[in-house]
Amino acid sequence: MTESLKFTGPADILAFIPHSLGYQPEESFVLLTLQGKKLGATLRVDAPSNAAPKDYAQALVTYLAADDAATATVLAIYTNETGPDGARPYAAHVQALTAALDLAGMPLKDAWIITAENWRNYLCEDSTCCPARPLDAITTSNANAALIYTGSLVTGFTAPAPFTGDRDTRTAIDAQIPQGHPDDLARARALWAQILDNPAALTGPTARQLAAAFQHKMIRDYLMADVITPARDFTGTPRFDDILLGHLPARPDWARVDRAQELGFELMKATPEGQRAPLLSLIGWLDWLKGKASFAARYFKLATEDVTGFRLAVLLAELVNRGLIAPVAANKDTAYRPTRGQ
């Protein structure tokens, strides 16, 4: 996506970041590797809260090491936090990160801080030389215009739609929850594969059938794995733990992942409160695989609010809380890249 774009300044780079991620970061550190004069990989992690500076820095450098061609890095900090006495926030973390990047042979070339009101250079503390600049300098940049022209979209957090069914839906879903027999599993996987391949085939009855299938723990796990490794492409029992943790042998079909998320939202319209937690966990997990940890955390929270202590959401939320990035998202060759036609 960047090969034909010429970046002439920081505003162009900052315009590229939301397009690279597919959404506008919040309370995040975003690192971009440089491969000579070209941009390489994009890494987004939650801004440090209680993380020790050296530990946080080492974790980021470990992820960036996947880009073997990296010669340098730049950093964008998205936050509304301020440091002591109005100083720039996360000074100790940036200092530790700078040292770690130097040791790794990927020196930090520049850094910027982006707030809800403006953006400015992070490393330059002279407001005369490095004044704060308006956000529209980013949105009106040549890079942003070019990316939009190519069909690139920047989305935000999508709140689940409210339940639109009737009062008998809960009973209908409960009545259709599978028992977990092999035939039950085969039917659920076949239906899920059919709807993933052709979302237009989703009807009210099939929505309730799939919502019911997601209530069964074992069948739910298979359906989640089938988003990444379709049943027709897989023999034997899927290594769900590997798939769940983002250890994937190849780049996923991200268009299929997008369809699965969209179907999760559609299914929730037909799924009442108290039965939505598996679908919210599915949507959040797929966001985590895409590298959208902040959004994923919000869906996991909604899942545990829908069903108190919902185990899968609790476990997945712990991945986010530990600052872990899915390996599929950390590898530039397999990471999600929202582009036209994907």
Secondary structure as GFF3:
##gff-version 3
##sequence-region A 1 342
A	DSSP	alpha_helix	10	21	.	.	.	ID=ss1
A	DSSP	beta_strand	28	35	.	.	.	ID=ss2
A	DSSP	beta_strand	38	46	.	.	.	ID=ss3
A	DSSP	alpha_helix	53	64	.	.	.	ID=ss4
A	DSSP	beta_strand	72	78	.	.	.	ID=ss5
A	DSSP	three_ten_helix	84	86	.	.	.	ID=ss6
A	DSSP	alpha_helix	91	103	.	.	.	ID=ss7
A	DSSP	beta_strand	108	114	.	.	.	ID=ss8
A	DSSP	beta_strand	118	121	.	.	.	ID=ss9
A	DSSP	beta_strand	133	134	.	.	.	ID=ss10
A	DSSP	alpha_helix	136	139	.	.	.	ID=ss11
A	DSSP	alpha_helix	142	149	.	.	.	ID=ss12
A	DSSP	alpha_helix	169	176	.	.	.	ID=ss13
A	DSSP	alpha_helix	182	197	.	.	.	ID=ss14
A	DSSP	three_ten_helix	199	201	.	.	.	ID=ss15
A	DSSP	alpha_helix	204	213	.	.	.	ID=ss16
A	DSSP	alpha_helix	217	228	.	.	.	ID=ss17
A	DSSP	three_ten_helix	231	233	.	.	.	ID=ss18
A	DSSP	alpha_helix	240	244	.	.	.	ID=ss19
A	DSSP	alpha_helix	254	269	.	.	.	ID=ss20
A	DSSP	alpha_helix	277	290	.	.	.	ID=ss21
A	DSSP	alpha_helix	293	306	.	.	.	ID=ss22
A	DSSP	alpha_helix	311	321	.	.	.	ID=ss23
A	DSSP	alpha_helix	327	330	.	.	.	ID=ss24
###
